[in-house]
Amino acid sequence: MLIRENYTEYNLVELEQDCWNRLVTGASKSRNPFHTPCVATLAYGEVSLRTVVLRKTLPEERELRFHTDIRSPKWNELLINPSISALFYDSEERIQLRVKGKAVLHHTDDLTAKAWQTTSLSSRKCYLTLHSPSSFTDSSTSGLSEEIEQEKFTLSESEAGYENFGIVSIQVQSIDWLWLNHAGHRRAFFDYSDGSFQWMIP
Ligand SMILES: Cc1cc2nc3c(=O)[nH]c(=O)nc-3n(C[C@H](O)[C@H](O)[C@H](O)COP(=O)(O)O)c2cc1C
């Protein structure tokens, strides 16, 4: 990652590289502000937002990935409309990235099989709720059985969660970079649909 703080010295190519470096770091470091972007979907004329964990960044492929339960509303929203946007903000660096792209959904394929292998028992719990995430209940509950809630289950018992495990791959189409600076903000737009990199008025 570039360590100069003055982004007025950067050219567009350096800046674009810096965006991807930050996204790579965000995926690998749990305390990094880019680790938990806000992701937006659009279906039935309604926008929905939620926080997710950035699990993987592939700069060469211009791809970002997060994991989710395929029974969750966002999965169906993306089936209806694959348009997706992810918002990142680093308050220390004062850098915002607005990423737009198309979602490719992975379920019971090679990618999910590999990721599931490295999913810890405690993370597998998320995919073992008896009812779908976001369904309403009569009382306050995790949706897990007592055994699962207390992690009294084996790795092989956790395999039941694999059916619910999905990976959303965001094929990035553009990045809108914004840097807040007291002497004057800066903004740039990287459009992969036509390969143009441009400065913008912040
Ligand atoms: C810090 C944080 C990280 C989260 N990570 C994920 C995630 O990686 N995948 C996911 O499906 N939900 C994640 N959630 C929960 C979602 O924000 C959301 O509440 C849930 O997935 C239901 O979303 P939906 O109804 O739009 O499908 C996270 C929530 C927080 C607060």
The ligand as an SDF file (V2000), in Angstrom:
LIG
                    3D

 31 33  0  0  0  0  0  0  0  0999 V2000
  -19.9870   -6.7800   11.1050 C   0  0  0  0  0  0  0  0  0  0  0  0
  -21.0300   -7.5770   10.3550 C   0  0  0  0  0  0  0  0  0  0  0  0
  -20.6310   -8.5100    9.4310 C   0  0  0  0  0  0  0  0  0  0  0  0
  -21.5730   -9.2470    8.7170 C   0  0  0  0  0  0  0  0  0  0  0  0
  -21.1540  -10.1290    7.7770 N   0  0  0  0  0  0  0  0  0  0  0  0
  -22.0700  -10.7930    7.0260 C   0  0  0  0  0  0  0  0  0  0  0  0
  -21.6390  -11.6200    5.9350 C   0  0  0  0  0  0  0  0  0  0  0  0
  -20.4400  -11.7560    5.6250 O   0  0  0  0  0  0  0  0  0  0  0  0
  -22.6010  -12.2570    5.2280 N   0  0  0  0  0  0  0  0  0  0  0  0
  -23.9250  -12.1190    5.5100 C   0  0  0  0  0  0  0  0  0  0  0  0
  -24.7380  -12.7300    4.8220 O   0  0  0  0  0  0  0  0  0  0  0  0
  -24.3630  -11.3490    6.5200 N   0  0  0  0  0  0  0  0  0  0  0  0
  -23.4660  -10.6660    7.2770 C   0  0  0  0  0  0  0  0  0  0  0  0
  -23.8760   -9.8400    8.2930 N   0  0  0  0  0  0  0  0  0  0  0  0
  -25.3270   -9.7270    8.5560 C   0  0  0  0  0  0  0  0  0  0  0  0
  -25.9650   -8.8150    7.4960 C   0  0  0  0  0  0  0  0  0  0  0  0
  -25.5720   -7.4700    7.7200 O   0  0  0  0  0  0  0  0  0  0  0  0
  -27.4880   -8.9030    7.4850 C   0  0  0  0  0  0  0  0  0  0  0  0
  -28.0230   -8.5120    8.7330 O   0  0  0  0  0  0  0  0  0  0  0  0
  -27.9890  -10.3050    7.1550 C   0  0  0  0  0  0  0  0  0  0  0  0
  -27.1360  -10.9670    6.2580 O   0  0  0  0  0  0  0  0  0  0  0  0
  -29.3840  -10.2520    6.5480 C   0  0  0  0  0  0  0  0  0  0  0  0
  -29.3130   -9.5460    5.3410 O   0  0  0  0  0  0  0  0  0  0  0  0
  -30.4590   -9.6350    4.2410 P   0  0  0  0  0  0  0  0  0  0  0  0
  -31.7790   -9.6890    4.9930 O   0  0  0  0  0  0  0  0  0  0  0  0
  -30.3320   -8.3930    3.4580 O   0  0  0  0  0  0  0  0  0  0  0  0
  -30.2180  -10.8540    3.4250 O   0  0  0  0  0  0  0  0  0  0  0  0
  -22.9570   -9.0630    8.9880 C   0  0  0  0  0  0  0  0  0  0  0  0
  -23.3440   -8.1080    9.9260 C   0  0  0  0  0  0  0  0  0  0  0  0
  -22.3980   -7.3810   10.5890 C   0  0  0  0  0  0  0  0  0  0  0  0
  -22.8730   -6.3560   11.5960 C   0  0  0  0  0  0  0  0  0  0  0  0
  1  2  1  0
  2  3  1  0
  2 30  2  0
  3  4  2  0
  4  5  1  0
  4 28  1  0
  5  6  2  0
  6  7  1  0
  6 13  1  0
  7  8  2  0
  7  9  1  0
  9 10  1  0
 10 11  2  0
 10 12  1  0
 12 13  2  0
 13 14  1  0
 14 15  1  0
 14 28  1  0
 15 16  1  0
 16 17  1  0
 16 18  1  0
 18 19  1  0
 18 20  1  0
 20 21  1  0
 20 22  1  0
 22 23  1  0
 23 24  1  0
 24 25  2  0
 24 26  1  0
 24 27  1  0
 28 29  2  0
 29 30  1  0
 30 31  1  0
M  END
$$$$
